[in-house]
Amino acid sequence: MSRRRIWTAAAALLMLTAAPAWPQEFTGEELAHRLGCRACHTWQGAGGTHGPALDGVGQRRSRPELAQQLTSTPSRRMPSFAFLRPQDWQALLTFLEGL
């Protein structure tokens, strides 16, 4: 695993756990923003261009496929988000399915 990937995953984990003012539960869209997904991915006309656009990803991939993509990423640029809490997983997957 590359240093960049380790640091990216560590930074995302810190963002989710270090801010005491955050609510206990997040919407999927809040998670996507807090995890920095828009740095690389575009949806609803905004975001980066390093990763594929996420509009319509729920029609292209099943829920298990989305979960697999987010936990064992083949790209060295995208970190694994396997550390997410179960309720956060459900919210993020529901959000992606609705794009």
C-alpha positions in Angstrom: 0.0 0.0 0.0 1.4 3.4 -1.0 2.1 6.1 1.6 -0.3 8.4 -0.1 -3.1 5.9 0.2 -2.3 5.3 3.8 -2.3 9.0 4.6 -5.5 9.6 2.6 -7.3 6.9 4.6 -5.9 8.2 7.9 -7.0 11.7 7.1 -10.5 10.6 6.2 -10.7 8.6 9.5 -9.5 11.6 11.5 -12.1 13.8 9.8 -14.9 11.5 10.9 -13.8 10.9 14.4 -11.9 14.1 15.5 -14.6 16.7 15.3 -16.8 16.5 18.4 -19.4 18.9 17.0 -20.4 16.5 14.3 -23.7 14.7 14.7 -23.7 11.0 15.6 -25.3 10.1 12.3 -24.5 11.5 8.9 -26.5 11.6 5.7 -24.8 9.9 2.8 -24.3 13.3 1.1 -22.6 14.7 4.3 -20.3 11.7 4.3 -19.4 12.1 0.7 -18.4 15.7 1.4 -16.6 15.0 4.6 -14.6 12.1 3.0 -13.5 14.4 0.2 -15.2 12.4 -2.6 -15.6 15.5 -4.7 -11.9 16.1 -4.8 -11.7 13.4 -7.4 -15.3 12.6 -8.4 -18.0 14.7 -10.0 -21.7 14.5 -9.4 -24.5 17.0 -10.1 -22.1 19.1 -12.2 -19.5 19.7 -9.5 -16.3 18.1 -8.4 -12.9 16.8 -9.6 -12.0 14.9 -12.8 -9.4 12.4 -11.4 -12.1 9.7 -10.8 -15.2 8.7 -12.8 -18.4 10.8 -12.5 -20.8 9.4 -9.9 -24.0 10.5 -11.5 -26.0 7.4 -12.3 -23.6 5.1 -10.4 -26.6 3.5 -8.7 -28.0 2.4 -12.0 -24.6 1.1 -13.2 -23.6 -0.8 -10.1 -25.5 -2.9 -7.5 -25.3 -2.1 -3.8 -22.8 -5.0 -3.2 -20.7 -3.8 -6.1 -20.6 -0.3 -4.7 -19.6 -1.6 -1.3 -16.9 -3.8 -2.9 -15.5 -0.8 -4.8 -15.3 1.3 -1.7 -13.5 -1.3 0.5 -11.1 -2.9 -1.9 -10.2 -0.3 -4.4 -8.1 -1.3 -7.4 -6.9 2.2 -7.9 -3.9 3.4 -6.0 -5.5 6.9 -5.8 -8.6 5.9 -4.0 -8.4 4.8 -0.3 -10.5 2.1 1.2 -13.4 3.3 3.3 -13.8 0.0 5.2 -13.4 1.8 8.5 -16.8 3.4 8.2 -19.4 2.6 10.9 -22.3 0.3 9.7 -24.8 3.2 9.8 -22.5 5.4 7.8 -22.0 2.6 5.2 -25.8 2.4 4.7 -26.1 6.1 4.4 -23.3 6.4 1.9 -24.5 3.5 -0.2 -28.0 4.8 -0.2 -26.7 8.2 -1.4 -24.7 6.7 -4.2 -27.6 4.6 -5.3 -29.7 7.7 -5.6 -27.3 9.7 -7.8 
